[in-house]
Amino acid sequence: MAKRTTPIPVAPLYRILRKAGASRVGQDAKLAMVEAVLQVAEAISSRAVELAKHAGRKTVHEDDIRLAIRELRGL
């Protein structure tokens, strides 16, 4: 079994691209999708941690994630 080289599996993101209508997807496009998803996830995570700390908590809650997503959509 080959070791994964990306922190997020490529196959689910490939299926998302296919479901969106792509008949073929190049390997470079798959890897670009992984990178884009990672950037968005890191931004959401960072903001959610800030929100939890601001609320005086060490634990990130679902509401922190949802609020971070809502805030970052405006960017």
Residue pairs with C-beta under 8 A, 6 or more apart in sequence:
6 31
6 34
7 38
8 34
8 37
8 38
8 41
10 30
10 31
10 33
10 34
13 30
13 33
13 34
13 37
14 25
14 30
14 33
16 33
17 25
17 29
17 30
17 33
18 25
40 72
43 68
43 72
44 65
44 68
44 69
44 72
45 68
47 68
47 71
47 72
48 60
48 64
48 65
48 67
48 68
49 60
49 64
51 60
51 64
51 67
51 68
52 58
52 59
52 60
52 61
52 64
55 64
